[in-house]
């Protein structure tokens, strides 16, 4: 697995092109060789390609606008090809997690999924905990996954949010084997300061990463992106470094 940084973690440091380039340089200096482009300023694909090459990085996946993905597929595909991204990410459903919202999400994605596949790309859906809500005898997440062939919709499995939804990340990695080319890693801890669970750098919380990483390897995961949505006033670059050091110590790079 290639170890990457999800730039949503550093979104406050990516507000314009100058700060985005500086952030890419700093991420590379931490040791990461890949990034996911999410919650960053607008950029030109050629600028991105050149800047990534300058710092020895790749950006295989984005989080992209749902309407552009479903209504402007040719432009969306060409944009991603411009800097070598094979995966086009959907960060979250823009609709409600009920029957109506399910149809609003799935129908337009089914209409374009085969187009991206034929262009050598794949749509990737990123889960939170809401997908683990129950609908009758099953989960929203199961219904979503079962609505698509593996080659038209992959899952960027966020292992933290699986656990937050009451699931077992290792179990879901095994269940989704073959469609989890990209995953997200952050840890879960408990804080006495506010008596609540918190996101934490990988290796500093209570999630079973030995089992998670073994399951990801078996499931065919290619990229593991560190994403810490909330760093609780700690420097997010420091948090990313802590995660990198732990993951490098167990064999990722």
N, C-alpha and C positions, 0 to 999 in steps of 0.2 A: 504493500500500500504506500502511496505517496502522501506525505503529510502536508496539509495546506492550512491556510488561515482564511476564515470567513470574514470578509471586510465589514460585515454588519457590526462586528465587535468594535471596529475602529471608525464607525460612521461619522463621528464628530471630527475626525481628522481627514476627511475626504470630501470637503465641501466645495473645493475648486480644484482645477487641474494641478496647480502648484502643490497644494497640500496632499492631493492624491498621489502625485509622483513621490513626494517625500515619504508618504506612508508606505508605498510599495518598496522603496529603498530600505526603510527600517524593518519591514517584514522580512525581506531577503536577508538582512543582517542578522536577524534572529535565528536564521537557519531554515526557514520555510522555503519551499521551492514551487509552491502553487498557491493561488488565491481563488476565492469565489467572489465575483463582483456583485455586490449587493449593497443598496443604500448608499451609493456613491454619487458624485456629481455627474452630469452628462459628459460624455466623452466620444470622440471620433474613433471608430474601430482601428484605423491605421495608426493613430496616435497611441492607442492602447497596445497594439502589436509591437510597435517600436519601443515603447517604455517597458513593457514586460521583458523583451529581449535584452534591454539594457541592464536589467537587474537579475537576469537569469531565472525568471519566473514564467509560469504558464497560468492561464486562466481558463480551465476547461469547462467551467459552469458559471452561470449567472443566476440571479433572481430577476425576472423580467416582467414587464407590464402584461397583465392577463389579456387586455383588449388587443394589444399589439400582437401577442402570440396567436390569438384566435381570429383576428380580423385582418392582419397584415402579415401573413405567413411568409411570403416571398421576401419582404423587407427584413423581417425578423431573422430568417435563416441567413440571409446575406450579411447582416450586421454581425452575427455570431461567427460566421466564417472569416470575417475580417480580422479577427485576432485568435482564431483557432479554437473556439469553444464548441465542443461537440454536444454539450448538454445545455438545454434551455430550461431554466428553473422557474417553477411556480412556487412562490414563497409561502402562500397560504390561500385557501379558498376565499374569494371576495364575497361569498354568499353565505347564507345561514346553513347551519348543520342540521337540516331537516330534509324531508322528501323534496320540497320545492327547490331548496338550495342544492341538493344533490343533482337534480336534473339540470339546473342552470350551470353547474360546474362541469358535469360530464359531457353533456351534449355537444358543446362547441369544441371541447378537446378531442372527442372522438372524430369530429369532422376534419381535424387537421393533423392528427397524430401520424397517420400514414405518410403524409407529405414530408414531415420532418424526418421520418425513418428513411424514406427514399432519398433524402438529401444527405444521408449519413449522420443524422443528428437524432437526439432523443429528448422528449419532454421529461422533466423530472419534477415530481411533486414532493414538497417538503411538509412533513407533518408537524403539528403541535399536539397538545393533549386533547383538543376538542374532537379529533377524529376517533377517539376511543369512547365516545358516547354511544350508548346502545340504542338500536332501532329495531324493535321487535326482538327477534332471537339472535340478532347479530350486531356487529359493530359498523359504524359508518365507514371506518377504514377498510374493513373487509369488502364492503360493497364497492368502494372506490377501486380498490385493487382488482377485484374480479370483473370490473366493467371493461378492462383494457387488456389486450395482449401484452406480453412482456416487452415486445419490441417497439411498442408505441408509447408506453408510459413506464418510466422507472420511478423509484422512490428514493429521495434523499432522506434516508431515515435519520431523524434526530433522536439519538438514543436517550438524551435527558427527557425530552417531552414524552417519549414512550413510557418511561418510568413514572413521570408525573401523571400520566393518564391511567396508571395502574397496571401497565404492561411490563413484561420482561424483555429488555432490549435484545439479549442473546436469542431468545425464542423467536422474536420477530425478524431478526437477521436471518436465522435459519429458514423461517417460513417464507421470506421474500428472496431467497437465494436466486441469483441470476438477474435481479432487477434493482439491486442496491449498489450500483457502481460507485455512488458517492454517499457518504454518511457525514453526520455532524456529531462532534464530541464536546461535551462539557460535563463537569461533575456536579453532583448534588450533595449539599451539606446542610447541617442544621445550625442555626445561629441563636445563641442565647441572648444576643443583643435585642432581637425583635421577636424571639420565639417563633421562628418561621424557617422554612426551608429556603436555601439560597443556591444560586448558581456559583460554581467555584472552578478554579483552574483544574484541569484534568490531573488526577492523582492526589488531590488534596481534599476530596470528599469521600462519599461512601458507596459509590457505584462500583459494580464488579467489572472492572475493565479487563481483567485477565480473561473472563468469559466473553465479554463483549468483543474484544479484539480477535480472539480465536474464532468466534462465530463470524465476524466480518471477513476474516481471511478465508474461511470455508465457503462463505456466500459469494465470493468473487469480487469483493469491494476493491476498487482501484484507487480511490481518493478518500482520505479521512480529513475533514476540515474541522479545525477547532473554532468553535463559535461560543463566545460568552456574552450573551445579550446584555447582562448587567454585571458590572464589576464593582459596584457598591463603593464608589469614590476611590478605588485603587486604580492606578494607571493601567489602562487596558493593554498597553504594550508589555508591561510587567506580567500581567496575567497570561498573555500569549506566550511569553518566554517560559513561565513556570510550566505551562501545559506542554510546550515543546520539549523542555528538558526531561519531563517525566516520560513522554511518549518516545523520545529518542532513546531513553534508558531501557525501554522494553522492545526496541528494535525497529521503530518507525523512523523514517527520515524523508 
